[in-house]
């Protein structure tokens, strides 16, 4: 990927979705900043008064890990992944925040970063604790528990939803298991904050991308992440 970009620190937020990436960039940009193209994504850095980098957008475990491996090679040591998820628990609704304590591996990428066959991967405990503390400080409630991570969204079958519901998974998404696995393999800290954008718990898809609560909560999370590190 070439030489490490100048002024890139050792902390970065990986933002999966374009509107959140743009929102967080606007919140951070109080002066000049720099941008570096990586595949179909952008790495923004050099913000005034912070050493935080920002990379995105992206989708799926393989692509997310390509970006993360590049960041690790450039010396990044702390990552917060900020993405959306589909609720599969009856207790999680559109606009709810989910903080994973582990991710059930149902993707292909994670398996390349584990020494033996594993069914779960885990985030950095201390980083997740800091995220929860920041949410609590800003009076944002959240659910904590396992999530299901798959790289085949059109294979989120009823049978699989029921299976992971029995394992008490709160939501389904596409990247966290792989990012956690790489974090463990590369000995870096990876945390994660997810927002429920839709619901699958009833086995019928309920989208919530235009829901006002969902939109408002997205902005809240971006504001929290602006001052997180």
NUTI-630157 format. One record per residue (C-alpha): residue number from 1; x, y, z. Coordinates in Angstrom, 1 decimal. Each point is the difference from the previous one (the first is absolute). Example, Ala and Ser with C-alpha at 12.3 -4.5 7.8 and 13.67 -1.06 7.14 Angstrom:
2
<ropa n="1" xx="12.3" yy="-4.5" zz="7.8"/>
<ropa n="2" xx="1.4" yy="3.4" zz="-0.7"/>
This chain:
229
<ropa n="1" xx="0.0" yy="0.0" zz="0.0"/>
<ropa n="2" xx="3.0" yy="2.3" zz="0.0"/>
<ropa n="3" xx="1.6" yy="2.1" zz="2.7"/>
<ropa n="4" xx="-2.0" yy="1.0" zz="3.1"/>
<ropa n="5" xx="-1.9" yy="3.3" zz="-0.6"/>
<ropa n="6" xx="1.5" yy="2.8" zz="1.9"/>
<ropa n="7" xx="-2.0" yy="1.2" zz="3.1"/>
<ropa n="8" xx="-1.8" yy="-3.3" zz="0.2"/>
<ropa n="9" xx="-0.1" yy="-0.9" zz="3.7"/>
<ropa n="10" xx="-0.7" yy="-3.5" zz="1.5"/>
<ropa n="11" xx="-3.8" yy="0.3" zz="0.4"/>
<ropa n="12" xx="-2.7" yy="-0.3" zz="-2.6"/>
<ropa n="13" xx="-3.7" yy="-0.3" zz="-0.3"/>
<ropa n="14" xx="-1.2" yy="-2.4" zz="-2.8"/>
<ropa n="15" xx="-3.3" yy="1.2" zz="-1.2"/>
<ropa n="16" xx="-2.0" yy="-2.4" zz="-2.1"/>
<ropa n="17" xx="-2.7" yy="2.3" zz="-1.4"/>
<ropa n="18" xx="0.5" yy="3.0" zz="-2.3"/>
<ropa n="19" xx="-2.4" yy="2.5" zz="1.9"/>
<ropa n="20" xx="1.6" yy="-0.8" zz="3.3"/>
<ropa n="21" xx="3.5" yy="0.4" zz="-1.5"/>
<ropa n="22" xx="-0.9" yy="3.4" zz="-1.5"/>
<ropa n="23" xx="-1.7" yy="1.1" zz="3.3"/>
<ropa n="24" xx="3.0" yy="-0.9" zz="2.2"/>
<ropa n="25" xx="2.4" yy="1.6" zz="-2.5"/>
<ropa n="26" xx="-2.0" yy="3.3" zz="0.1"/>
<ropa n="27" xx="0.0" yy="-0.1" zz="3.8"/>
<ropa n="28" xx="3.8" yy="-0.6" zz="0.2"/>
<ropa n="29" xx="1.0" yy="2.5" zz="-2.7"/>
<ropa n="30" xx="0.5" yy="3.3" zz="1.9"/>
<ropa n="31" xx="2.9" yy="0.8" zz="-2.4"/>
<ropa n="32" xx="2.1" yy="-1.6" zz="-2.6"/>
<ropa n="33" xx="0.1" yy="-3.8" zz="-0.3"/>
<ropa n="34" xx="1.6" yy="-2.5" zz="-2.3"/>
<ropa n="35" xx="-1.5" yy="-2.8" zz="-2.1"/>
<ropa n="36" xx="1.6" yy="-3.2" zz="-1.3"/>
<ropa n="37" xx="-1.9" yy="-2.3" zz="-2.4"/>
<ropa n="38" xx="0.0" yy="-3.8" zz="0.8"/>
<ropa n="39" xx="-1.8" yy="-2.1" zz="-2.5"/>
<ropa n="40" xx="-3.6" yy="1.3" zz="-0.1"/>
<ropa n="41" xx="0.4" yy="1.7" zz="3.5"/>
<ropa n="42" xx="1.6" yy="3.1" zz="1.4"/>
<ropa n="43" xx="2.3" yy="0.4" zz="3.0"/>
<ropa n="44" xx="-0.4" yy="3.5" zz="1.4"/>
<ropa n="45" xx="2.5" yy="1.2" zz="2.6"/>
<ropa n="46" xx="1.9" yy="3.1" zz="1.2"/>
<ropa n="47" xx="-2.9" yy="1.5" zz="1.7"/>
<ropa n="48" xx="0.6" yy="3.0" zz="2.3"/>
<ropa n="49" xx="0.3" yy="-0.8" zz="3.7"/>
<ropa n="50" xx="-0.2" yy="-3.8" zz="-0.5"/>
<ropa n="51" xx="2.2" yy="-2.8" zz="-1.3"/>
<ropa n="52" xx="-3.1" yy="-2.0" zz="-0.9"/>
<ropa n="53" xx="-0.3" yy="-1.5" zz="-3.4"/>
<ropa n="54" xx="-3.2" yy="-0.9" zz="-1.9"/>
<ropa n="55" xx="-0.4" yy="-2.7" zz="-2.6"/>
<ropa n="56" xx="-3.0" yy="-1.1" zz="-2.1"/>
<ropa n="57" xx="-2.4" yy="-0.8" zz="-1.4"/>
<ropa n="58" xx="0.1" yy="-3.7" zz="-0.5"/>
<ropa n="59" xx="-2.1" yy="-3.1" zz="0.1"/>
<ropa n="60" xx="0.6" yy="-3.6" zz="1.0"/>
<ropa n="61" xx="2.7" yy="-1.9" zz="1.8"/>
<ropa n="62" xx="2.5" yy="-0.4" zz="-2.8"/>
<ropa n="63" xx="0.1" yy="3.6" zz="-0.9"/>
<ropa n="64" xx="0.0" yy="1.2" zz="3.6"/>
<ropa n="65" xx="3.0" yy="-2.2" zz="0.7"/>
<ropa n="66" xx="2.0" yy="1.3" zz="-3.0"/>
<ropa n="67" xx="-0.4" yy="3.5" zz="1.4"/>
<ropa n="68" xx="0.9" yy="-1.1" zz="3.5"/>
<ropa n="69" xx="3.1" yy="-1.8" zz="-1.1"/>
<ropa n="70" xx="1.2" yy="3.2" zz="-1.7"/>
<ropa n="71" xx="-0.7" yy="2.0" zz="3.2"/>
<ropa n="72" xx="1.9" yy="-2.5" zz="2.1"/>
<ropa n="73" xx="3.0" yy="0.1" zz="-2.4"/>
<ropa n="74" xx="0.0" yy="3.8" zz="0.5"/>
<ropa n="75" xx="0.1" yy="-0.3" zz="3.8"/>
<ropa n="76" xx="-3.6" yy="0.4" zz="1.0"/>
<ropa n="77" xx="-0.5" yy="-1.6" zz="3.3"/>
<ropa n="78" xx="-3.6" yy="0.9" zz="1.0"/>
<ropa n="79" xx="-3.1" yy="-0.5" zz="-2.2"/>
<ropa n="80" xx="-3.6" yy="0.8" zz="0.7"/>
<ropa n="81" xx="-2.3" yy="-1.6" zz="-2.6"/>
<ropa n="82" xx="-3.3" yy="2.0" zz="-0.5"/>
<ropa n="83" xx="-2.7" yy="-1.7" zz="-2.0"/>
<ropa n="84" xx="-3.6" yy="-1.0" zz="-0.3"/>
<ropa n="85" xx="-1.7" yy="-3.3" zz="0.8"/>
<ropa n="86" xx="-3.3" yy="-1.9" zz="-0.4"/>
<ropa n="87" xx="-1.7" yy="-0.7" zz="3.3"/>
<ropa n="88" xx="-0.9" yy="-3.7" zz="0.5"/>
<ropa n="89" xx="-0.8" yy="0.2" zz="3.7"/>
<ropa n="90" xx="-3.5" yy="1.0" zz="1.1"/>
<ropa n="91" xx="1.6" yy="2.4" zz="2.4"/>
<ropa n="92" xx="1.8" yy="2.1" zz="-2.6"/>
<ropa n="93" xx="-1.8" yy="2.5" zz="-2.1"/>
<ropa n="94" xx="0.8" yy="2.3" zz="-2.9"/>
<ropa n="95" xx="2.2" yy="2.8" zz="1.3"/>
<ropa n="96" xx="1.4" yy="-2.0" zz="2.9"/>
<ropa n="97" xx="3.7" yy="-0.1" zz="0.7"/>
<ropa n="98" xx="1.7" yy="-3.4" zz="0.3"/>
<ropa n="99" xx="3.4" yy="-0.6" zz="1.6"/>
<ropa n="100" xx="1.3" yy="-3.5" zz="-0.9"/>
<ropa n="101" xx="1.8" yy="-2.0" zz="2.7"/>
<ropa n="102" xx="0.7" yy="-2.6" zz="-2.6"/>
<ropa n="103" xx="-0.8" yy="-0.9" zz="-3.6"/>
<ropa n="104" xx="-1.1" yy="-3.4" zz="-1.3"/>
<ropa n="105" xx="2.1" yy="-0.8" zz="-3.0"/>
<ropa n="106" xx="-2.0" yy="-0.7" zz="-3.2"/>
<ropa n="107" xx="2.4" yy="1.5" zz="-2.5"/>
<ropa n="108" xx="2.9" yy="-1.3" zz="-2.0"/>
<ropa n="109" xx="2.6" yy="2.6" zz="0.8"/>
<ropa n="110" xx="0.2" yy="-0.5" zz="3.8"/>
<ropa n="111" xx="1.1" yy="-3.6" zz="-0.4"/>
<ropa n="112" xx="3.2" yy="1.1" zz="-1.6"/>
<ropa n="113" xx="1.0" yy="1.8" zz="3.2"/>
<ropa n="114" xx="-0.6" yy="-2.7" zz="2.6"/>
<ropa n="115" xx="2.5" yy="-2.7" zz="0.9"/>
<ropa n="116" xx="-2.8" yy="-2.6" zz="0.4"/>
<ropa n="117" xx="-3.6" yy="-0.2" zz="-1.0"/>
<ropa n="118" xx="-2.0" yy="2.4" zz="2.1"/>
<ropa n="119" xx="-3.6" yy="1.0" zz="0.1"/>
<ropa n="120" xx="0.5" yy="3.4" zz="1.8"/>
<ropa n="121" xx="2.2" yy="3.0" zz="0.0"/>
<ropa n="122" xx="0.3" yy="2.8" zz="2.5"/>
<ropa n="123" xx="0.6" yy="3.7" zz="0.1"/>
<ropa n="124" xx="2.5" yy="1.8" zz="2.3"/>
<ropa n="125" xx="-1.7" yy="0.0" zz="3.5"/>
<ropa n="126" xx="1.5" yy="3.3" zz="1.1"/>
<ropa n="127" xx="-0.9" yy="1.8" zz="-3.2"/>
<ropa n="128" xx="-3.6" yy="-1.2" zz="0.2"/>
<ropa n="129" xx="-0.1" yy="1.1" zz="3.6"/>
<ropa n="130" xx="1.1" yy="3.5" zz="-1.1"/>
<ropa n="131" xx="-2.7" yy="0.1" zz="-2.7"/>
<ropa n="132" xx="-2.7" yy="-1.0" zz="2.5"/>
<ropa n="133" xx="1.3" yy="2.7" zz="2.4"/>
<ropa n="134" xx="-0.2" yy="2.6" zz="-2.7"/>
<ropa n="135" xx="-3.6" yy="-1.1" zz="-0.9"/>
<ropa n="136" xx="-1.1" yy="0.1" zz="3.6"/>
<ropa n="137" xx="1.6" yy="3.4" zz="0.5"/>
<ropa n="138" xx="-2.0" yy="1.3" zz="-2.9"/>
<ropa n="139" xx="-3.2" yy="-1.7" zz="1.2"/>
<ropa n="140" xx="-0.2" yy="-2.4" zz="-2.9"/>
<ropa n="141" xx="-1.4" yy="-3.4" zz="1.0"/>
<ropa n="142" xx="1.3" yy="-3.2" zz="-1.6"/>
<ropa n="143" xx="-0.3" yy="-3.7" zz="-0.1"/>
<ropa n="144" xx="3.1" yy="-2.2" zz="0.7"/>
<ropa n="145" xx="0.4" yy="-3.5" zz="-1.3"/>
<ropa n="146" xx="1.0" yy="-2.3" zz="-2.8"/>
<ropa n="147" xx="-0.6" yy="0.8" zz="-3.7"/>
<ropa n="148" xx="0.0" yy="-2.3" zz="-3.1"/>
<ropa n="149" xx="2.4" yy="0.9" zz="-2.7"/>
<ropa n="150" xx="-0.5" yy="-1.2" zz="-3.6"/>
<ropa n="151" xx="1.4" yy="1.0" zz="-3.4"/>
<ropa n="152" xx="-3.0" yy="-1.4" zz="-1.9"/>
<ropa n="153" xx="-3.0" yy="2.3" zz="0.6"/>
<ropa n="154" xx="-2.3" yy="-1.9" zz="-2.3"/>
<ropa n="155" xx="0.6" yy="-3.2" zz="2.0"/>
<ropa n="156" xx="-1.4" yy="1.4" zz="3.2"/>
<ropa n="157" xx="-2.6" yy="-2.7" zz="-0.1"/>
<ropa n="158" xx="-2.8" yy="-0.5" zz="2.4"/>
<ropa n="159" xx="1.8" yy="-3.1" zz="1.3"/>
<ropa n="160" xx="3.1" yy="2.0" zz="0.7"/>
<ropa n="161" xx="-1.8" yy="2.8" zz="1.7"/>
<ropa n="162" xx="-1.8" yy="-2.5" zz="2.3"/>
<ropa n="163" xx="3.4" yy="-1.7" zz="0.7"/>
<ropa n="164" xx="1.7" yy="3.1" zz="1.1"/>
<ropa n="165" xx="-3.0" yy="1.2" zz="1.9"/>
<ropa n="166" xx="0.4" yy="-3.1" zz="2.1"/>
<ropa n="167" xx="3.6" yy="1.0" zz="0.6"/>
<ropa n="168" xx="-1.3" yy="3.4" zz="1.3"/>
<ropa n="169" xx="1.5" yy="2.0" zz="-2.8"/>
<ropa n="170" xx="-1.3" yy="3.6" zz="0.0"/>
<ropa n="171" xx="0.6" yy="0.8" zz="-3.7"/>
<ropa n="172" xx="1.6" yy="-1.0" zz="-3.3"/>
<ropa n="173" xx="2.6" yy="2.0" zz="-1.9"/>
<ropa n="174" xx="2.9" yy="-0.7" zz="-2.4"/>
<ropa n="175" xx="3.3" yy="1.1" zz="1.4"/>
<ropa n="176" xx="0.5" yy="-0.3" zz="3.7"/>
<ropa n="177" xx="1.2" yy="-3.6" zz="0.3"/>
<ropa n="178" xx="2.7" yy="0.5" zz="-2.6"/>
<ropa n="179" xx="1.2" yy="3.3" zz="1.5"/>
<ropa n="180" xx="0.1" yy="-1.5" zz="3.5"/>
<ropa n="181" xx="1.9" yy="-3.0" zz="-1.4"/>
<ropa n="182" xx="2.6" yy="2.2" zz="-1.7"/>
<ropa n="183" xx="0.3" yy="2.1" zz="3.2"/>
<ropa n="184" xx="0.9" yy="-3.1" zz="2.0"/>
<ropa n="185" xx="2.3" yy="-1.3" zz="-2.7"/>
<ropa n="186" xx="1.9" yy="3.3" zz="-0.5"/>
<ropa n="187" xx="-0.1" yy="0.9" zz="3.8"/>
<ropa n="188" xx="-1.9" yy="3.3" zz="-0.4"/>
<ropa n="189" xx="-3.1" yy="1.3" zz="1.8"/>
<ropa n="190" xx="-3.2" yy="-0.2" zz="-1.9"/>
<ropa n="191" xx="-3.3" yy="1.2" zz="1.3"/>
<ropa n="192" xx="-3.4" yy="0.3" zz="-1.5"/>
<ropa n="193" xx="-3.2" yy="2.0" zz="0.1"/>
<ropa n="194" xx="-3.1" yy="-1.0" zz="-2.0"/>
<ropa n="195" xx="-3.3" yy="1.6" zz="-0.7"/>
<ropa n="196" xx="-3.2" yy="-2.0" zz="-0.9"/>
<ropa n="197" xx="-1.1" yy="1.2" zz="-3.4"/>
<ropa n="198" xx="-2.6" yy="-2.8" zz="-0.6"/>
<ropa n="199" xx="-1.7" yy="-2.9" zz="1.7"/>
<ropa n="200" xx="-0.1" yy="-3.7" zz="-0.8"/>
<ropa n="201" xx="-1.2" yy="-1.4" zz="3.4"/>
<ropa n="202" xx="-3.5" yy="-0.8" zz="-1.3"/>
<ropa n="203" xx="1.5" yy="-1.8" zz="-3.1"/>
<ropa n="204" xx="-1.4" yy="2.8" zz="-2.1"/>
<ropa n="205" xx="2.4" yy="2.8" zz="-1.1"/>
<ropa n="206" xx="-0.9" yy="3.4" zz="1.5"/>
<ropa n="207" xx="2.2" yy="2.8" zz="-1.4"/>
<ropa n="208" xx="0.6" yy="3.1" zz="2.0"/>
<ropa n="209" xx="2.5" yy="2.1" zz="-2.0"/>
<ropa n="210" xx="-2.4" yy="2.9" zz="-0.2"/>
<ropa n="211" xx="-1.1" yy="-0.2" zz="3.6"/>
<ropa n="212" xx="0.5" yy="3.3" zz="1.8"/>
<ropa n="213" xx="1.3" yy="-1.7" zz="3.2"/>
<ropa n="214" xx="2.5" yy="-1.9" zz="-2.1"/>
<ropa n="215" xx="1.2" yy="3.2" zz="-1.7"/>
<ropa n="216" xx="0.2" yy="1.9" zz="3.3"/>
<ropa n="217" xx="2.0" yy="-2.7" zz="1.7"/>
<ropa n="218" xx="2.5" yy="-0.2" zz="-2.9"/>
<ropa n="219" xx="0.8" yy="3.6" zz="0.5"/>
<ropa n="220" xx="0.3" yy="-0.5" zz="3.8"/>
<ropa n="221" xx="2.5" yy="-2.8" zz="-0.5"/>
<ropa n="222" xx="2.1" yy="2.1" zz="-2.4"/>
<ropa n="223" xx="0.1" yy="2.7" zz="2.6"/>
<ropa n="224" xx="1.2" yy="-2.4" zz="2.7"/>
<ropa n="225" xx="2.7" yy="-1.5" zz="-2.3"/>
<ropa n="226" xx="1.3" yy="3.5" zz="-0.8"/>
<ropa n="227" xx="1.1" yy="0.4" zz="3.6"/>
<ropa n="228" xx="0.6" yy="-3.7" zz="0.8"/>
<ropa n="229" xx="3.8" yy="-0.3" zz="-0.1"/>
